Amino acid sequence: MWTPERITAWESDFAAHTETMNARRKHQAALEPHKRIGEKINRLDAYIGAPRPSPVMVWTPTLTKQFLDRARGHRLYAQYHLIAFRGLRRGESCGLRWSDLDLKNGVAAIRWQITQIGTDTFEGKPKSDAGEATISLDTTTVKELRAHRARQNTERLAAGATWIETGYVFTTPTGQPVNPADVTEQFEQLSMEAGLPPIRLHDLRHGAATFLLTAGYDMKVVQETLRLSSITIAADTYTSLLPQLAHQSAEDAAAIILQADQQHPRRRRPS
């Protein structure tokens, strides 16, 4: 998990990595001037390539909200919101159709996913048998999906005859399903612009699991929400986070006592 100490260390590593890569590019540009190599690395490439404590990193709830605040207003905001809140895989969110959603009752059926190999995309069934299931949607996510549908309707009118009706929830401005790689690239750009330490888009899914654990739900709920094939996988994946969550639970329990007077002010006795 990205703790303040790890963020401070990463910021130093990021600066050093950028400086090293710029020096290499400058040297290469001098050796091969005919290739017109820029002397500075693209900032997004440096951001993604800088070393981090682990290939899998998770944002805290505060950092996740910081990302969502930055992403709000982007045309794919609801997609990132859905992944962060309900733990969908990237391909599952790209393959989601309006016919899979029942916003009135707050449920979504995960039936399809769009995967990408190179520049080619393929639609198929979810990753595992456990992946094809119905999940519950919280009221905030339902609200964001309704807003997204209204935004999509506006884009449909603007596109006119160029709009292709595909039925997908998340589309290009002309109605085609979004490219998974583009969703990832935009996520990385927004994360950098928000000033956050980097994570993979898939790590938003891991974050959704940790938030369930932090809220007091057990591994069985995590397994069912993320549609993992077994509870063993859930335990093996998230047990490493439990000590940090246990520490947070201790702080939360202490806060109940320390803030008791603020929550329930003592009444003054009558004179």
N, C-alpha and C positions, 0 to 999 in steps of 0.2 A: 504494500500500500504506500502511496506517496505521502509520507510524513513531512513535516516542515524541514527536518534535518536532511532527509533525502533530496528534497527539492533544492535546498541550498547547495548541496554537493553537486547535483546535476547541473545547476546553473553555471557553476565553475567549470565543469566538464564540457558543457555546451560551448562556452567561450573558448576554451582551449582547443576543442575539436574544430571549431570554425576557423580559428587562427592557423591551425596546422593544415587544414584543407586549402585555405587561401594561399598559403606559402607553396604548397605543392602545385596548385594550378598556375600560380605566377611563374614558377620554375618551368613547368611544362609549356606554357605559352611562349616563354623565351626560346625554348628549344625547337618548338614547332610553330612559328609565326604564321605559316600558311594555313593552319587549321583554324585560326581565329578563335582560339580558346579564351574564354573570359578569365580574368585574373581573380575573380571572386566567385565562390560557390554560391549557388542559389540558397537563400536563407531557409526555405522549406526543406531542401535536401539536407542541409546541415542540422536542422531541427530534428528530422526523422533519424538521421544517421548518428547523432551524438550518443555515446554510451549511456546506458541506464542500468539501475541495480539488477534488473531481471527482465527477460524478454516479455514476461507478463506482469504488468503493473496495473493497479486499480486506483482510481480517484476516490477521495473521500466524498461524502455527500455535499460538502461545501464546494469542493472543486467541480463536482458534477453540475451543481447549480450554476456555477460561474460559467461553465461551458454553455449550458442551455440558455443563459441570459445573453451570451454573445451570439448564439445561433438563432435566437428568436428574430423573426423577420425574414430569414432565409427561406426560400420556397420549399426546402426539404426539412424544415424544422421539425415537423410532426414525425418524420421518420426517425430522426435522432432521439426525439422524446420517447417514442415507442420502444426503441431499443434500450434506452437507459432505464425506463420505468418497468418494462415487462420482459426484458432479457431476450428479445428475438435475435436470431442470427442475422447477419447481413443479407444473405440470400433469401431468408424467409421474409424479411421486410420488403425486399425488392419484388418478391413473387406474390405479395398480398394483393387480393382483389376486393373490390367493394362488396361483391357477393359473399365474401368470407366474413364480413363484419355485420354484427347486429348491435348498432350503437344504442338502440333503445334499451336493450337489456344488458349492454356493456360486456359483450363477449366477442372473441375473434377466433375463427377456425384457421389453424395453421395447416394448410393442405399442399402448398407448393413452395418451391424455392428456385431462385435463378442463380446459377453458379457461373463463374467466368474462368476460362482457361485461355491465357493469352488475350487475344482480342475477341475471341468467340464466347458467346453466352449460351447457356442451355437451361431450359426449364424442366424440372423434375419434381419428384416427391421429396419431402423433408429428409434430413440426414439419416434418421433412423426411424424404426417403427414407433418409438416413443415420441418422435418429433411431430407426428401427425396427431393433433389434439386440439381441444378448445381451451382457450385461456380467458380469464376474467380481465376486464379493463377497469381501471379506477376512473372516477368521474373527471379528473383533470385530463387524463389521456383521451377520454371520449370527447371532451370539449375541444381539444387540440385537433382531433381527427375531423370533427365537424367544421372547424375553421379551415382546415386543409381542403376539405371538399368544396367549400365556398370559393377558396382561392383557385382550385382547379377548374371550377366552372367559369371563373373569370378568364382563365387562360384559354379555355375551350372557345369562348366567344371571340377572344382576340385572335386566335389561330384561324378561325373561319374554316375554309375548305381544306386547309392543310392539317386540320386535326384528325387524328386516327383514333377511333374509339376502341380501346383495348380492354377497358374494365379494370386496369390496375390502379391501385391507390396512389402509388408514387410513380410519376411519369415525367418525361421531358415536357417542355412547353408545347409540344405538338401531340402529346398523348402516348408516345412510345414508352415502354417500361424503362426505368432508369438503369444505366450501366453500373453494375456493382463497383467497378474500379473508380468510377467518377464519384460515387457516394463516399468511398474511402478517402479519395484525394481531397474532397471538399471538407470532410471531417478533420483531416490533418491541418488544412488551412485555417479553419475556424479555431481549432485548438491552439495553434500558434498565435493567432490574433488575440485570443483570450489571455495570453500570457501564462498558459498552463504547462506543466511538465507533460511530455508526450506519453500517450498510450495508444494501443491499437484500437480500431473501431470495435473489434471483437471483445475488447476488454470492458466496453460498456455493458456487455452481457454479464461478465464476471462481477461488475459493480452492482448490477441488479440483484445478484445472488447475495452479495455481502450485505446489502441494505435489508434484505429479508432476515438474514441472520442477526443483524444489529437490532432489528425491530422485535426480536425474540422468537421468530419462527424456526422450526427445526429443519433438519436436512431433508425430511420427507417432503416438506412444502417446497424447498428449493428444487428438489428433483422433479416434482410435478410441474412447477412453474416454468422451469427451463427445459422440460421435456427430455431429461436425461434418461438413458435406458435403465439405469440402476442407481440405487441410493449409494452404492459403493463408489461410483464415479463422482457423485456429489461430494462425498466425504473426502475422497482422495484429492479432489481439486481444491476444496475450500478449508480443509482442516488447518492449513498453515496460517490462515487468517484468524483463527479462533483466539489465540492469545491476545491479539490486538483488540478483538471484539470484546474479550473478557475484561480487558483493562477499561474499555469504554463503558461497559456495564457497571464497573465499580465506580467510575466517575458519575454516571447517571444516578446510581443509587445514593451516592453521597450528596448530589445536588438536591435530591428530594428533601433531605434533612436540612441542608444549609439554607435552602430557599423557603423553608416551611413558614417562617414568619412573614415573608413577602406574599405568599399565596393565601395565607389565612391570618390576617392581622389580628392581634389580640385585642379584644374589646376592653375598653377602660371600665373599671368598676365604678359604679355611681358613688358619689361622695355622701 
